[in-house]
Amino acid sequence: MSISYNKLWKLLIDKNMTKTDLRLKADIATSTLAKLSKNEQVSMDVLVKICKTLDCGLDDVVELKKEHI
């Protein structure tokens, strides 16, 4: 399975926020934001910070996609 944060980027658009806005408000590192942009794994702590900042659930920001073989 692979991770996708496309839902997070769509949510930011809906809330009229930039990735930088999210980084500053959620107090996450630039390197962590880069990982999110590359659909790489980040800690659960980071995801919880994002959810608290955006007032949403995990399923609103992350999606597990089945890899087609």
HUDASUL-V572938 format. One record per residue. RES is the residue in one small letter. SS is DSSP state (@ for helix, = for strand, . for the rest). BURIAL is I if it has 9 or more other C-alpha atoms within 8 Angstrom, else O. D_FIRST is the distance of its C-alpha to the first C-alpha in whole Angstrom. Layout:
RES,SS,BURIAL,D_FIRST ; RES,SS,BURIAL,D_FIRST
This chain:
m,.,O,0 ; s,=,O,4 ; i,=,I,7 ; s,=,I,10 ; y,.,I,13 ; n,@,I,15 ; k,@,I,16 ; l,@,I,18 ; w,@,I,20 ; k,@,O,21 ; l,@,I,22 ; l,@,I,24 ; i,@,I,26 ; d,@,O,27 ; k,.,O,28 ; n,.,O,30 ; m,.,I,29 ; t,.,O,28 ; k,@,O,25 ; t,@,O,28 ; d,@,O,29 ; l,@,I,26 ; r,@,I,26 ; l,@,O,30 ; k,@,O,30 ; a,@,I,27 ; d,.,O,28 ; i,.,I,25 ; a,.,O,25 ; t,@,O,25 ; s,@,O,23 ; t,@,I,20 ; l,@,I,21 ; a,@,O,20 ; k,@,I,17 ; l,@,I,16 ; s,@,O,17 ; k,.,O,15 ; n,.,I,12 ; e,.,O,12 ; q,.,O,12 ; v,.,I,15 ; s,.,O,17 ; m,@,O,17 ; d,@,O,21 ; v,@,I,20 ; l,@,I,18 ; v,@,I,21 ; k,@,I,24 ; i,@,I,22 ; c,@,I,22 ; k,@,I,26 ; t,@,I,27 ; l,@,O,25 ; d,.,O,26 ; c,.,O,23 ; g,.,O,20 ; l,@,I,17 ; d,@,O,15 ; d,@,I,18 ; v,.,I,16 ; v,.,I,12 ; e,=,I,10 ; l,=,O,6 ; k,=,O,6 ; k,.,O,5 ; e,.,O,5 ; h,.,O,9 ; i,.,O,11
